[in-house]
């Protein structure tokens, strides 16, 4: 029974890692495409904020899937070494996530304020 649960957990981990990699690859390609598309207006801070905010959101989501993969890998009969490794990885990924989300919130507010200012100036 434990062997089949461990195999299933490994499949879940592989699935989560695959999603994480596809998210990162897709987000990077999308961000690069937006950079190329907006190369003439890249000096505009709003353009850079939009691109960064979208890419940061993708990275946050990819980190969540990567963490889920790590949890699934160690869910069945973990050793103390596995638990320690998971704790370190979870701590690092959570730390990265918190700072990315905080930066996204700050830049998102700045972006909304900038758009509001432009809308008011247009009227």
Beta strands, then each sheet from edge to edge (+ up, - down):
end
